[in-house]
């Protein structure tokens, strides 16, 4: 998404244990609503230690249905269970980013989208998983809205970029305020 917006980027994958960060954050009383921001901050800070003087953007996304937090499925069976939980219900995607430089957070923001998945029976879930293939294991919720996953929904409220995992409009606004982009 950053490259499509004309931003020169380098992808760095900091070595952080997201589940350990999540566990510590929640154990210290952090809210599920703030978890995506916590994870984005951890990634940005870790990345900024790998690339001195660079503006590092960390991003993350969480999915909640009611008070339940879902993670990326480990296998197709877990993907089917996740889709069964989501079917016929509204869930929330919270996407967040943090910009850090030299080990210091500079700015962080999040955004939310509400998605209503249509009712699906076990056969429809199995058919979708068969057609979508292994890509379902790479995303929380076991769908990609920009692909076949769009067929699973009957209502979506929220910014498309936020649904894809990055509150791009908020990030670009901050970058403009800092003079880092000129458009």
Number of C-alpha atoms within 10 A of each C-alpha: 11 12 9 7 9 10 12 8 11 9 8 16 12 16 9 13 11 15 11 10 15 17 12 12 17 14 10 9 8 14 12 19 19 16 23 27 25 24 26 25 27 23 27 30 24 23 27 25 17 16 15 12 12 14 19 28 25 27 25 22 25 24 24 20 16 10 10 10 15 16 18 18 19 12 13 17 12 15 24 20 16 19 24 16 16 23 20 17 15 17 23 20 24 26 29 30 29 27 26 26 21 19 17 14 18 16 15 21 19 24 23 21 18 19 21 18 22 16 16 17 12 13 9 12 19 17 10 20 23 12 12 17 10 12 13 25 20 14 16 20 25 28 24 19 14 11 10 14 17 14 14 23 18 12 12 16 12 14 16 15 15 21 24 17 23 25 22 22 13 16 20 18 12 17 15 12 10 10 10 12 13 9 7
